[in-house]
Amino acid sequence: MLHYNSYESLSTAAAHFFTVACQRSIAAHDKFTVALSGGNTPKRLYELLAMPEFSNNINWKKVFIFFSDERYVSHNDADSNFNMAAKALLEHISIPKKNIFAIPVSSTPAKDAIAYEAAVKKITSDSKFALDLVLLGMGADGHTASLFPGTEILNEKRRLLKEVFLKDKNMYRISFTLPLINRAKQILLLVSGEEKKPVLKKVAANQKTGKLLPVQLLKGDITWMVC
């Protein structure tokens, strides 16, 4: 885990990480496929990426943006992950609209999850459907994306995206599944906030208390940045 003294320094480091990952992917296969995350933690990262210092070093025309999860609300809703990313980043960069893939919320959660899975498959266009980078966060309960403890989606082995109903929030969400996340070439996990430190300690010590927390089910090339 990489530890930072402030939210700003974490966000700046993440922006450098994103930029380098983008440049390497474009050099290797002429495009960069990335999934953005929601929540409060990545907002500053997105604002930094929109600034000339970083934006001028990214060939946005070769960047394809997805979302690792979404609340089933309108894209104009204040709770929408797409809305947050649009205001912080997407509206301020010269990226073709056809390169931005918001999770659809216009049919039913099940149908929209299937439609989004098809979009991911089309753009990644290889047998593994591996994105170059997946950005994730972590909640105080150890959830990541919309993979919450005790939810059925954690058992999904085949689908790349799935709808999930959260009873305590009385809300549907659509989320990347573990099979899709764990195929990513790189995962960047950003964590900030005092309330998450107990879970971070468990993860860092690889503590297993009964069932593993969702975040402990992640595999692959994972970079943790925490503050």
C-alpha positions as CSV (number, residue, x, y, z in Angstrom):
1,M,0.0,0.0,0.0
2,L,1.2,3.5,-0.8
3,H,0.4,5.9,2.0
4,Y,0.0,9.7,1.5
5,N,-0.2,12.5,4.0
6,S,-3.1,14.3,2.4
7,Y,-6.0,13.9,0.1
8,E,-4.4,16.3,-2.4
9,S,-1.1,14.3,-2.5
10,L,-3.0,11.1,-3.0
11,S,-5.0,12.6,-5.8
12,T,-1.9,14.0,-7.5
13,A,-0.2,10.7,-7.3
14,A,-3.2,9.0,-8.8
15,A,-3.3,11.5,-11.7
16,H,0.3,10.7,-12.5
17,F,-0.5,7.0,-12.3
18,F,-3.5,7.4,-14.7
19,T,-1.4,9.4,-17.2
20,V,1.4,6.9,-17.3
21,A,-1.0,4.0,-17.6
22,C,-2.7,5.8,-20.5
23,Q,0.5,6.6,-22.3
24,R,1.8,3.0,-22.0
25,S,-1.5,1.5,-23.2
26,I,-1.7,3.7,-26.2
27,A,1.9,3.0,-27.1
28,A,1.2,-0.7,-26.7
29,H,-2.1,-1.1,-28.5
30,D,-3.2,2.3,-29.7
31,K,-6.0,2.8,-27.1
32,F,-6.6,3.1,-23.4
33,T,-9.7,1.5,-21.9
34,V,-10.4,2.7,-18.3
35,A,-13.3,2.3,-15.9
36,L,-13.9,5.3,-13.6
37,S,-15.3,4.9,-10.1
38,G,-17.8,7.0,-8.1
39,G,-17.9,8.2,-4.5
40,N,-16.1,11.2,-3.0
41,T,-12.5,10.0,-3.2
42,P,-11.8,10.1,-6.9
43,K,-13.4,13.5,-7.5
44,R,-10.2,15.5,-7.0
45,L,-8.3,13.0,-9.3
46,Y,-10.8,13.8,-12.0
47,E,-10.5,17.5,-11.5
48,L,-6.7,17.3,-11.8
49,L,-6.9,15.2,-15.0
50,A,-9.0,18.0,-16.5
51,M,-6.2,20.5,-15.9
52,P,-3.6,21.2,-18.6
53,E,-0.7,19.8,-16.6
54,F,-2.2,16.3,-17.0
55,S,-4.8,16.7,-19.8
56,N,-2.2,17.9,-22.3
57,N,-0.3,14.7,-21.8
58,I,-3.2,12.5,-22.6
59,N,-4.5,11.6,-26.1
60,W,-8.1,11.7,-25.2
61,K,-9.2,10.7,-28.7
62,K,-7.7,7.2,-27.9
63,V,-9.2,6.9,-24.5
64,F,-12.4,4.9,-23.9
65,I,-14.2,5.6,-20.6
66,F,-16.4,3.2,-18.7
67,F,-17.8,3.1,-15.2
68,S,-17.2,0.3,-12.7
69,D,-20.7,0.8,-11.2
70,E,-23.7,3.1,-11.2
71,R,-26.7,3.8,-9.1
72,Y,-29.9,3.3,-11.0
73,V,-30.8,6.9,-11.2
74,S,-30.9,9.5,-13.9
75,H,-27.5,10.7,-15.2
76,N,-28.6,14.2,-14.1
77,D,-29.2,13.0,-10.6
78,A,-26.8,14.3,-7.9
79,D,-26.2,10.6,-6.8
80,S,-25.1,9.5,-10.3
81,N,-21.5,8.5,-10.7
82,F,-21.6,9.6,-14.3
83,N,-22.9,13.0,-13.3
84,M,-20.0,13.5,-10.8
85,A,-17.4,12.4,-13.4
86,A,-19.0,14.6,-16.1
87,K,-18.8,17.7,-14.0
88,A,-15.3,17.1,-12.6
89,L,-13.7,15.8,-15.8
90,L,-15.6,14.8,-18.9
91,E,-17.1,18.2,-19.7
92,H,-13.6,19.8,-19.6
93,I,-11.6,17.6,-21.9
94,S,-11.5,17.0,-25.7
95,I,-12.7,13.4,-25.7
96,P,-15.2,12.2,-28.4
97,K,-18.6,11.6,-27.0
98,K,-18.6,8.2,-28.7
99,N,-15.7,7.2,-26.4
100,I,-17.7,7.8,-23.2
101,F,-19.8,4.8,-22.1
102,A,-22.2,5.8,-19.3
103,I,-24.1,2.8,-17.8
104,P,-27.6,3.0,-19.2
105,V,-30.5,3.6,-16.8
106,S,-33.4,3.8,-19.2
107,S,-34.9,0.3,-19.4
108,T,-34.6,-2.2,-16.5
109,P,-31.5,-2.8,-14.3
110,A,-31.2,-6.4,-15.7
111,K,-31.6,-5.3,-19.4
112,D,-29.3,-2.3,-19.0
113,A,-26.6,-4.5,-17.3
114,I,-26.7,-6.8,-20.3
115,A,-26.5,-3.9,-22.7
116,Y,-23.5,-2.5,-20.9
117,E,-21.7,-5.8,-20.9
118,A,-22.1,-5.9,-24.7
119,A,-20.5,-2.4,-24.9
120,V,-17.5,-3.5,-22.8
121,K,-17.0,-6.6,-24.9
122,K,-17.2,-4.6,-28.1
123,I,-14.5,-2.1,-27.1
124,T,-12.1,-4.4,-25.4
125,S,-12.5,-6.8,-28.3
126,D,-10.3,-9.6,-27.1
127,S,-11.0,-13.0,-25.6
128,K,-10.3,-11.8,-22.1
129,F,-12.4,-8.6,-22.2
130,A,-9.6,-7.0,-20.1
131,L,-9.7,-3.3,-19.5
132,D,-6.4,-1.5,-19.2
133,L,-7.2,0.2,-15.9
134,V,-10.1,-0.1,-13.4
135,L,-10.4,2.6,-10.8
136,L,-12.0,1.5,-7.5
137,G,-12.7,2.8,-4.1
138,M,-13.6,1.0,-0.8
139,G,-16.3,1.6,1.7
140,A,-16.0,1.3,5.5
141,D,-17.8,-2.1,5.2
142,G,-15.2,-3.4,2.7
143,H,-17.3,-3.0,-0.4
144,T,-15.9,-2.0,-3.7
145,A,-17.8,-0.9,-6.9
146,S,-21.3,-2.1,-5.9
147,L,-20.0,-5.4,-4.6
148,F,-21.4,-5.3,-1.0
149,P,-20.9,-7.9,1.7
150,G,-23.5,-10.6,1.6
151,T,-24.9,-9.8,-1.8
152,E,-25.6,-12.4,-4.4
153,I,-23.5,-10.6,-7.1
154,L,-20.3,-11.7,-5.3
155,N,-21.1,-15.3,-6.4
156,E,-21.3,-14.4,-10.1
157,K,-18.8,-16.4,-12.1
158,R,-19.8,-15.7,-15.7
159,R,-21.4,-12.3,-16.3
160,L,-19.2,-9.3,-16.6
161,L,-21.8,-6.9,-15.3
162,K,-24.9,-7.5,-13.2
163,E,-27.7,-5.6,-11.5
164,V,-27.8,-5.7,-7.7
165,F,-30.6,-4.6,-5.3
166,L,-29.4,-3.1,-2.0
167,K,-32.2,-3.6,0.5
168,D,-30.8,-1.2,3.1
169,K,-30.6,1.6,0.5
170,N,-33.8,0.5,-1.3
171,M,-32.0,0.9,-4.6
172,Y,-30.8,-1.0,-7.6
173,R,-27.3,-0.6,-8.9
174,I,-25.4,-2.0,-11.9
175,S,-21.8,-3.1,-11.2
176,F,-18.8,-4.7,-12.7
177,T,-18.6,-8.3,-11.4
178,L,-15.5,-9.9,-9.9
179,P,-14.7,-11.8,-13.2
180,L,-14.5,-8.5,-15.1
181,I,-12.6,-6.5,-12.4
182,N,-10.1,-9.3,-11.9
183,R,-9.3,-9.5,-15.6
184,A,-8.1,-5.8,-15.7
185,K,-4.5,-5.3,-16.6
186,Q,-4.2,-2.9,-13.7
187,I,-6.5,-1.9,-10.7
188,L,-6.0,1.3,-8.9
189,L,-7.7,1.4,-5.5
190,L,-8.1,4.8,-3.9
191,V,-9.1,5.0,-0.2
192,S,-9.5,8.1,2.0
193,G,-11.2,8.7,5.3
194,E,-10.7,7.8,8.9
195,E,-13.8,5.5,9.0
196,K,-12.1,3.1,6.5
197,K,-8.8,2.6,8.5
198,P,-10.0,-0.5,10.5
199,V,-10.8,-2.3,7.3
200,L,-7.6,-1.2,5.7
201,K,-5.7,-2.8,8.6
202,K,-7.5,-6.1,8.1
203,V,-6.7,-6.0,4.4
204,A,-3.1,-5.0,4.9
205,A,-2.6,-7.8,7.4
206,N,-4.6,-10.2,5.1
207,Q,-6.9,-11.0,8.1
208,K,-9.8,-13.3,7.3
209,T,-12.7,-12.9,9.6
210,G,-15.2,-15.5,8.5
211,K,-16.2,-14.6,4.9
212,L,-13.8,-12.5,3.0
213,L,-14.8,-8.8,2.4
214,P,-15.5,-8.0,-1.2
215,V,-12.4,-5.9,-1.5
216,Q,-10.3,-9.0,-0.4
217,L,-11.6,-10.9,-3.4
218,L,-9.8,-8.7,-5.8
219,K,-6.9,-10.2,-7.8
220,G,-4.3,-9.2,-10.2
221,D,-2.0,-6.1,-10.5
222,I,-3.5,-3.9,-7.7
223,T,-2.0,-0.6,-6.6
224,W,-3.4,0.7,-3.3
225,M,-3.2,4.5,-2.6
226,V,-4.5,5.5,0.8
227,C,-4.5,8.6,3.0
